Amino acid sequence: MTIEDEAQADTLRRRLLAALDEPAGWPQIAGDLCAENVVWRCPARGRVIVGRAGVLAQWREDAARLAGVPCVTLRHAIAGARAIHEAALTLRLPAEGVAGVELPAGTRVELGCTRIVSLAGGRIVEELALETWTPLPE
């Protein structure tokens, strides 16, 4: 990899980190950079989605749920071909619930999320979303 290639890759990873700070805007920015065979994994929800259309739909669903919810970035880093973002958000679960989250609608929760976004060839090829959904007292 040339110095110019590495500089472009670093710029891309930093752009992704900035986008992860605003979960509601993530699908717009990441969608343009998504590989056709991208994989989204979320073990806490028991979900694996393969393919650009499905992953974008999941990102849009999550973005709609998190619109207007303040995101507290705990830390973020660049590690090789990965952008790593750790954040906490407090929200109320929507009436329709969240697929794979076994808490009742309306529950106030803290969502702890570490997102590891892997890149190859200037494209997002995988996101691993490590989530904890902790019920909070009213």
N, C-alpha and C positions, 0 to 999 in steps of 0.2 A: 504494500500500500504506500503510495507516495505521500509526501507531506501535505499536498493539496487535498488528496482524498481523505486523509486523516482529519484535516481541518474541517472539511465538509461534514464528515461523520460526527465530529465533536459538536459542530453547530447544530446538526439535526438532533442529537441527544439532548442538548441544552434546550432546544425548542420544545421537545417533548416534555421535559421536566417542567417548563413554564406552563405548558398546556395542562399537565396533571394537577397543577395548583388550582385550576378552575374546572371541576368535574363536569359542570353543565356544558362547557364548551369543548370538551374532549372529542366527541364524535366528529365535529367539523374539522378539526385540525388533524386528528389521527386518521380519519377516513381517507384523506388525500394520500396518506403514506402507507396505507394498508396493502399487504400482499394479497393476491387472490386466495391463497391457501392458508391464510392466517389462522391461528388457533387461540382461543380464549379459554382459560382454565380457571375455575373457581372451586377448589375442593370443599370449602365450607358449605357451599350450596349444592355440591354434588353435580356440577355442570361442566361440560366440555362442549364447546361449539367450534366447528371447523368450517372455514369458508368466509369470505369477505361479507357476503350479504347477511349471514346469521350473526357474525360478530358485530357488524355495524348496528343491526337491530338491537342487540343486547346493550351496546354502548348507548344507543339512543334512549332505550328504556331506563337505564340507570341514570342518564343525564336528566331526563324528565323528572325522575323521582328526587334528584338532588338539586334541582333548580331552586335557587334562593337559599339553600342551606350553606352556612359558612363552613368552609373547609380549613382546618388547621393543619398546616404542613408541619410535621414533626421533624422530618429530615428528608433529604433527597440526595442522590449521588449518581455518578456515572461510573460504571464498572465494565470496562471493555466495550462490548457491543450491546450493553444493557443500560437502560435508564431505570433507576429504582426510586420509588416515591412512597413515603410512609405518611399517612394522614389520619386524622380523627374527625368525625362529623357527628353531630347530634341531630336526630330527626325522629319523626313519628311515622311508623309504618303505615302505608296507605291502605285504604279499604280493600283493595284487591290483593294485598299482601305482596310478598316478594318470593318468587319461585325458589324453593330450596331453603328458605328461612322459616323455621318452625316456631314462630312467635305470632300471637294474634294481631290482627289489624288494629291500628291505633296505639300500639305499644310504643312508648318513648324509648329509643335505643341510642347507644353510642356505637357507631360503626368505626371500627379500627381497620384500616386497610393498608396493606403493603402491596404495591403494584410493581411488577417486574416486567418491563417491556423490552423484548429482544428484537434486534434489528439485523438484517442481512441485505446487502446490496441496496442500502438506502430505503428499505421498506420494513414496516412492522411485520414480523413473522409470528410472534407469539406474545401473549400477555398472560401472566400468572397473577391472579388476584387473590391474595391471602387475606381473608376477612374474618373478623370476629364481630358478632352482633350481640351486644350486652344490654339486657333490659335495664332501664334506669327507674328509680323511684319517681313517683309523681310529685 
